[in-house]
Amino acid sequence: MDLCVISVLRCTLVFNLTKSGFNSHIYTATALTDMYMKFKHQFLYSALKVFDEITEPNTTSINVVVSWFCQNGCYKKSFEVFKRFSEFKLGPNSVTVASLLSVCDVSVKDGQQVHCWAVKIGVETDIYVETSLVTMYFN
């Protein structure tokens, strides 16, 4: 699909969500952030703007952004967003830990710290976390 067509559809969608008030709903804002993230760098600013406007993010909304940064090699940014869990008194889950471990081959020290978090929150036996741990330590 042409980028111009996508931009028009995006603007129409956001306008309608804003007009109806759904843009401030956590699930809609998370889905919108995820949609923007899927377009890679073209709509990264829009995705982060929607994410930053979520007044009370949940674990899923933070995971969307952490996962995207991890999948796109933005090692430091993924940890910056991860720190937002403590801002909102939320706890990471197995998705968060597995995502972060996927980029920890850059720094074993950070990987060991994430491994400690996994043990602390009780997700170290999750299959995705275990696989990510094996991959990280093997590399």
C-alpha positions, 0 to 999 in steps of 0.5 A: 500500500502506498505511504500516502494512502496509509497516511490518509487512513491513519489521519482518518482513524485518529480523527474518528478515535479522537472525536469519539473519545476512544483515543484516551481508552487504554486498549485503544491507545495501546492498539494504536501504538502497536499499529504505528510501531508496525510501520517501523520508522515512518510513524515512530514519532506518532507511536511514541506520542500516543504512548506518552499520552497514555495517562495510566499505561498497563503492562501490555502498553509498555510491552508493545514499545519495549518489544518494538525497540528490542526487535529493531535493535534499539538496545538503550531505548528498550531499557529506557522504556522498561524503566517506566514500569517503576514509574507506574508501579507496574511489574514486568512479565515474561513477555517483557523479560524475553524481549529484553533478553533478546537484546542482552547479547550486547551486554552480559551484565544487563542480561544477568540483571534481567535474569535476576528480575526474571527470578525475582518476579517468578517467570524464569521457568516460562518457555520464552524466558528460558529460551531467551536465557539460553540464547543470551548465555550461549552468545 
